Amino acid sequence: MSIPPNFCGFKKLLELHLVCVTFDSVALGSFMSGSPFLEKLCIEYCDGFEYLDISSPTLKVLLLEIIHDVKSICLKNAKNLIDFTLDANHNSLSDLIKSLPKIKRFSLFIWKKSYNYDDTTQVLGPSKELECLSCCCLKLQTVNIYVDASAQHAMSLIKFILANSPLLKTLTFNIFEESEAVNAVMFFEISQDLLLMERASPRARVKFKHSPYPLFW
């Protein structure tokens, strides 16, 4: 995707889906700046960019499904985002959440085949970095977390969200395991841990699921 020099934008565009498109970061920035009323953006299986800077004060819904490594994803200029879905190899997850003060619905997909769990576990573990995010969970109402096979790296994030989201209604934790030999003991222990986690919202429901195949919301 390239932007013509005389591009004046789409002044009334509300929703944009980019699927299997090659573009660079500058082109995306120009396109978004020319769409002052954009409310929903979906980027799926696209390439050509090393970083993403989503700058749109009107954006409310964002879906990022990125199949290659990106150096950075910046959402600091998307302050009105309320629905965020992430399926991408990005280790600075806390920075993304920290920049979304109005987010109400958060969906996270973590795939073993494309994530470095040594780094991710450190980012999602209990630390000062997570503690500073508590103000950003105040409006969360729906959270979906989907992991491939291994689950322990996501448990600290779930614990943090439950303890710091007073308006939370539903948190769904789904593990995809294509092997027929499911470890029943492991799933029982996870279920027990989820039940015992402190919850800031008295209405919060936790749904723990196992799927033999990928399930998308």
C-alpha positions, 0 to 999 in steps of 0.5 A: 500500500502506498499513499499518493502525494495528493492524498486528501484522506477519507473524511467520513471513513469509520471502519478500515480492514487491512488484510494481507496488505504490504505497507510501511509505517509512514503510509499507515500514519498518513492514511490514518491522519487523513481519516479523522473519524476512524472508529475501528481498525483491523490489521490482519496478516499484513507486513512491510512495517517494523513498527506501528504507531496507531495515532487516532483520537477517535479510534474505539476498536483495534484488532492487531493480528501480526504474523511477523516480529515488530520492533514496537507498537505504540498506542499512546495516541489512541486514548479513546480505545475501548476494545483491543484485540492483540495477536502479535509477538510483542514483549512490551505488553505492559506498555501497551496496556498502560497507554489505554486508560479507557479500555473496556474489552481486552483479548490476548492471544499468545502462541507458543510457536511465535513467542519467547516465553523466557522474555514474556514470563518476565514481563507478565510476572509480579513486578513494579511494572505491573503494579503501575498498571492498576489505574489502567484496569479501572474500566475493564469489563471483559477480558479474553486470554487465549494461550497455546499449550502452556498456561503458567506464563499467563497466570500472573497477568490474570491474577493482576487483572482480577485484583485491579479491575473493579468493573470486571464482568467476565474473564475467559481463559482458554487453553488450546491443546491439540494433543489428545493426552490432556494433563487433567491434573494441570487443568485441575490445579489451574482451576483451583488457582483461578478460584482462589485469586482475589477479585476487585469486582464482586460480579467478576465471573471467570471462565476456564476452558480447554479447546482441542482446536483454536477458538476465536472470539 
